[in-house]
């Protein structure tokens, strides 16, 4: 771009200012002048500004529009004078205590979970798919949802650092979708155990097809609605050490609390109710069988409870205690338990398919029809936890 007057292009790096200085004032242009600058990985929000070159140095955005496209800044101005792209400090969405340590633990835990979830899926689809029952199919769907959750979380920061808005929206949408899908499969897991162990009736037409559609389709309209209003974008997190981290997520805290916390709270109430009900029946069943000298060992009973705890996603409830003196401890407990959830569930899957008797059934009709309801409940509980 040249004028009859001399044109000087300059860059002032120390002040994070990029500009074009014109030695003649030109205004009221019919068509805007477009000027392009390279972002150079600077941190902060860019704004195209101008100064008339007289008096005190004051920059104004009047007459200029700013557009960001990846690493390019476009200034569209209706006049020519002193121009600059000013980089304002980034808006820090929140300061997270021990962010770097928690991120490291999460990365290790999610990596381990991804590996073992992949092994479990491989074992199922290539070796045992033909032998799978309803409970195993539900578990495999949960494994897929958790795998998507781990993959999208581990790649999230890398995508956010690229500055590509479309990629950031996609990875945020995938992360949010897989999280809501995981919550839904926790709900379905509890519902299935309720129908099987408590009601002892899963005689629903196209049962697996219906719950599969529910598990994968329910989160779709939610993430589409949030994406349509532009709430998936880059979130800036600051560690107490001063380090800045980025991730692609929901910027509106109200949407986060209503959709994510609210939805999980509903799932938590339902799964907790089923959890307590099943534990009650387990205790009653053990008392009935105590006269036969067949009471389960404490270790097996503990494994039974922990399995339910993981299958129902109750480890996520630790987030409800992230207040006051429990803030930091709850962060670490939540991070360890949920980043390794895939690994723990793999151990559960491996155990139920490698017991000595080789028995695993979730068909209530497999029990003797002449037995009492209490005895049927005992047999059902024995089958699922063998």
C-alpha positions in Angstrom: 0.0 0.0 0.0 1.5 3.3 -1.1 0.5 7.0 -1.0 2.0 10.1 -2.6 3.4 10.7 0.8 6.1 8.4 2.3 4.7 5.2 3.9 6.5 3.6 6.8 5.8 0.1 8.0 7.1 -0.6 11.5 6.8 -3.2 14.3 7.2 -2.4 18.0 7.7 -5.8 19.7 8.3 -4.8 23.3 4.9 -3.1 23.6 3.2 -5.8 21.6 2.1 -3.1 19.0 2.0 -3.6 15.3 1.3 -0.8 13.0 1.4 1.3 9.9 2.3 4.9 10.2 1.0 7.3 7.5 2.5 10.9 7.3 -0.8 12.3 5.9 -4.2 12.1 7.4 -6.7 10.5 5.0 -10.3 10.0 6.1 -13.9 9.5 4.9 -12.9 6.7 2.5 -15.6 5.3 0.3 -14.3 1.8 0.7 -12.6 0.5 3.9 -8.9 -0.2 3.8 -8.0 -3.8 4.8 -4.7 -4.3 6.6 -3.5 -7.8 7.6 -1.2 -8.7 10.5 0.3 -11.9 11.8 -0.7 -12.8 15.3 2.8 -14.3 16.2 1.4 -16.4 19.0 0.8 -13.4 21.2 -1.4 -14.0 24.2 -4.5 -11.8 24.6 -7.3 -10.3 22.6 -6.4 -8.2 19.5 -8.1 -4.9 18.7 -7.4 -2.6 15.7 -6.8 0.9 16.9 -5.8 4.3 15.5 -4.2 7.6 16.6 -4.2 10.9 14.8 -0.5 11.5 15.5 -1.1 14.7 17.6 -0.9 15.4 21.3 -1.0 12.7 23.9 -0.8 9.1 22.7 -4.3 7.7 23.0 -5.5 4.8 20.9 -9.1 4.4 19.8 -11.0 1.7 18.0 -13.3 4.2 16.3 -13.4 3.7 12.5 -11.8 0.2 12.6 -13.2 -3.3 12.7 -11.2 -6.3 13.9 -11.4 -9.8 12.5 -9.4 -12.9 13.7 -8.7 -15.8 11.4 -6.4 -18.4 13.0 -3.0 -16.5 13.2 -4.1 -13.6 11.0 -5.5 -10.3 12.2 -7.6 -8.2 9.7 -8.1 -4.5 10.3 -10.8 -3.0 8.2 -10.7 0.9 8.6 -12.5 3.8 7.0 -9.5 6.2 7.3 -5.7 6.3 7.2 -3.6 7.5 10.0 -1.4 5.9 12.7 -2.7 2.3 13.1 -1.9 -0.4 15.7 -3.0 -3.8 16.7 -3.1 -3.8 20.5 -2.9 -7.0 22.4 -4.9 -6.8 25.6 -4.2 -9.2 28.5 -6.2 -12.5 28.2 -9.4 -12.8 30.3 -8.6 -15.5 32.8 -11.7 -17.5 33.4 -10.5 -19.0 36.6 -7.5 -19.7 38.8 -7.2 -23.3 39.6 -5.1 -24.4 42.6 -2.5 -27.1 41.8 -3.5 -26.9 38.2 -0.2 -28.3 36.8 -0.1 -31.3 39.2 -3.7 -32.1 38.6 -3.2 -31.9 34.9 -0.2 -34.2 35.1 -2.2 -36.8 37.1 -5.1 -36.6 34.8 -3.0 -37.1 31.7 -1.3 -40.2 33.2 -4.6 -41.6 34.5 -6.5 -41.0 31.2 -3.7 -42.5 29.2 -3.8 -45.7 31.3 -7.6 -45.8 31.1 -7.5 -45.4 27.3 -5.1 -48.3 26.9 -7.1 -50.7 29.0 -10.4 -49.6 27.5 -9.0 -50.3 24.1 -7.9 -53.7 25.3 -11.4 -54.5 26.7 -13.1 -53.3 23.4 -10.6 -55.5 21.4 -11.3 -58.5 23.6 -15.1 -58.0 23.2 -15.5 -57.3 19.5 -12.9 -59.7 18.3 -13.1 -62.5 20.8 -16.3 -62.5 22.8 -18.9 -60.5 21.0 -21.0 -63.6 20.1 -21.1 -64.6 23.7 -22.1 -61.2 25.2 -25.3 -60.7 27.1 -27.2 -57.5 27.7 -25.1 -56.5 30.7 -21.9 -56.9 28.7 -23.3 -54.9 25.8 -24.2 -52.1 28.1 -20.8 -52.2 29.6 -19.2 -52.0 26.1 -21.2 -48.9 25.3 -20.0 -47.3 28.5 -16.5 -48.2 27.5 -16.9 -46.5 24.1 -18.3 -43.3 25.8 -15.4 -43.2 28.3 -12.9 -43.8 25.5 -14.3 -40.8 23.6 -14.2 -38.8 26.8 -10.5 -39.6 27.5 -9.5 -39.0 23.9 -11.2 -35.6 23.6 -9.9 -34.5 27.0 -6.3 -35.4 26.3 -6.3 -33.7 22.9 -8.2 -30.6 24.2 -5.4 -28.4 25.3 -3.3 -29.1 22.1 -6.3 -28.1 19.9 -6.9 -25.0 22.0 -3.3 -23.9 21.6 -3.6 -24.0 17.8 -5.9 -21.0 17.9 -8.2 -22.6 15.3 -11.7 -21.7 16.3 -13.5 -24.4 14.3 -11.3 -27.1 15.7 -11.8 -25.8 19.2 -15.6 -25.8 18.8 -15.4 -29.4 17.5 -13.2 -30.7 20.3 -15.3 -28.9 23.0 -18.5 -30.3 21.5 -17.0 -33.8 21.4 -15.8 -33.5 25.0 -19.2 -32.3 26.2 -21.1 -34.9 24.2 -18.9 -37.8 25.5 -19.3 -36.6 29.0 -23.1 -36.4 28.8 -23.2 -39.8 27.0 -21.1 -41.3 29.9 -23.6 -39.9 32.4 -26.4 -41.4 30.4 -24.8 -44.8 30.3 -24.3 -44.6 34.1 -28.1 -44.1 34.3 -28.8 -47.0 31.9 -26.5 -49.3 33.9 -28.4 -48.6 37.1 -31.7 -48.9 35.3 -30.7 -52.3 33.9 -29.7 -53.6 37.3 -32.9 -52.4 38.7 -35.0 -54.2 36.1 -32.9 -57.3 36.4 -32.1 -57.6 40.2 -35.1 -55.8 41.7 -38.0 -56.2 39.2 -36.5 -59.4 37.7 -38.2 -58.4 34.5 -36.5 -57.1 31.3 -39.3 -58.1 29.0 -39.3 -54.9 27.0 -39.7 -55.1 23.2 -36.4 -54.2 21.4 -34.9 -53.5 24.8 -31.2 -53.2 23.8 -32.1 -51.1 20.7 -34.1 -48.6 22.8 -31.5 -48.1 25.5 -28.7 -47.8 22.9 -30.6 -45.0 21.1 -31.2 -43.4 24.5 -27.6 -43.6 25.5 -26.2 -42.1 22.3 -29.0 -39.8 21.0 -30.0 -38.0 24.2 -27.0 -35.7 24.4 -27.1 -34.7 20.7 -29.8 -31.9 20.9 -28.1 -30.5 24.0 -24.6 -30.0 22.4 -26.2 -28.8 19.1 -28.2 -26.1 21.0 -25.1 -25.0 22.9 -23.0 -24.9 19.8 -25.6 -22.9 17.9 -25.4 -20.1 20.4 -21.6 -20.0 20.2 -20.8 -21.1 23.8 -18.1 -23.5 22.9 -14.8 -21.6 22.8 -11.4 -21.2 24.4 -11.3 -21.0 28.2 -8.2 -19.5 29.9 -7.1 -21.2 33.1 -4.4 -19.8 35.4 -2.4 -21.8 37.8 -1.3 -20.4 41.2 2.2 -20.4 39.8 1.1 -17.9 37.1 1.1 -20.4 34.2 -1.6 -19.9 31.7 -3.4 -23.0 30.2 -6.1 -23.1 27.5 -8.9 -25.6 26.9 -11.9 -25.7 24.6 -15.0 -25.8 26.7 -18.2 -24.0 27.7 -17.7 -20.3 28.6 -21.1 -19.7 30.2 -21.0 -20.8 33.8 -24.8 -20.9 34.0 -25.0 -23.4 31.1 -22.3 -25.5 32.8 -24.0 -25.6 36.1 -27.5 -26.2 34.7 -26.6 -28.7 32.0 -23.6 -30.6 33.4 -24.0 -30.3 37.2 -27.8 -30.4 37.0 -27.9 -33.4 34.7 -25.4 -35.4 36.7 -27.2 -34.5 39.9 -30.4 -36.2 38.5 -28.4 -39.2 37.4 -26.7 -39.3 40.8 -30.0 -39.3 42.7 -31.3 -42.2 40.6 -28.1 -44.3 40.7 -27.6 -43.7 44.4 -31.2 -44.9 45.0 -30.5 -48.1 43.0 -27.1 -48.5 44.7 -28.7 -48.4 48.2 -31.5 -50.7 47.1 -29.1 -53.4 45.7 -26.9 -53.2 48.8 -29.9 -53.8 51.0 -30.9 -56.9 49.0 -27.3 -58.1 49.1 -27.2 -57.9 52.9 -30.6 -59.6 53.1 -29.4 -62.3 50.8 -26.2 -62.9 52.8 -28.3 -63.2 56.0 -30.5 -65.8 54.4 -27.5 -67.9 53.2 -25.6 -67.4 56.5 -27.3 -70.5 57.9 -25.8 -72.6 55.1 -22.3 -71.4 56.0 -21.9 -69.7 52.6 -21.4 -66.1 53.6 -19.2 -64.3 51.2 -15.8 -63.1 52.4 -15.4 -59.4 53.3 -13.0 -58.9 50.4 -15.6 -60.2 47.8 -18.3 -58.1 49.4 -16.1 -55.0 49.2 -15.3 -55.7 45.5 -19.0 -56.1 44.9 -19.7 -52.6 46.4 -16.8 -51.0 44.5 -18.0 -52.5 41.3 -21.4 -51.0 41.7 -19.8 -47.7 42.7 -17.8 -47.6 39.4 -20.6 -48.9 37.1 -23.0 -46.2 38.4 -20.4 -43.4 38.0 -20.7 -42.5 41.7 -17.1 -41.4 41.8 -18.1 -38.2 39.9 -20.1 -37.2 43.0 -16.8 -36.2 44.7 -17.1 -32.9 42.8 -20.0 -32.0 45.1 -17.6 -31.6 48.0 -15.3 -29.1 46.2 -15.8 -26.4 48.8 -14.0 -24.9 51.7 -11.3 -27.1 53.4 -12.3 -30.0 51.2 -11.5 -28.1 48.0 -8.0 -29.3 47.3 -8.4 -32.9 48.7 -11.6 -33.3 46.6 -9.7 -32.2 43.5 -7.1 -34.9 43.9 -9.6 -37.6 44.8 -11.9 -36.7 41.9 -8.9 -36.6 39.5 -7.4 -39.9 40.5 -10.7 -41.8 40.7 -12.2 -40.5 37.4 -9.0 -40.5 35.3 -8.5 -44.1 36.2 -12.1 -45.1 35.9 -11.5 -46.9 32.6 -8.7 -49.0 34.2 -10.9 -50.0 37.2 -13.8 -50.9 34.9 -11.4 -53.1 32.8 -10.5 -55.0 35.9 -14.2 -55.5 36.6 -14.8 -56.7 33.0 -11.8 -59.1 33.1 -12.9 -60.5 36.5 -16.5 -61.3 35.4 -15.3 -63.1 32.3 -12.5 -65.1 33.9 -14.1 -66.6 37.0 -13.6 -70.2 37.7 -17.1 -71.3 37.0 -17.3 -69.1 33.9 -20.8 -68.1 34.7 -22.1 -64.7 33.9 -25.8 -64.2 33.1 -28.2 -61.3 33.2 -31.2 -63.2 32.2 -33.7 -63.4 35.1 -35.4 -66.4 33.4 -32.2 -68.4 33.9 -33.1 -68.9 37.6 -35.4 -71.7 38.7 -39.0 -70.5 38.3 -40.0 -72.5 41.4 -37.7 -70.6 43.7 -38.9 -67.8 45.8 -38.3 -64.1 44.9 -35.7 -63.8 47.7 -33.9 -66.9 46.5 -34.0 -65.6 42.9 -32.5 -62.4 44.0 -29.6 -64.3 45.6 -29.0 -66.3 42.5 -29.1 -63.2 40.3 -26.6 -61.4 42.5 -24.4 -64.5 42.5 -24.4 -64.6 38.7 -23.5 -61.0 38.0 -20.6 -60.9 40.5 -19.0 -64.2 39.7 
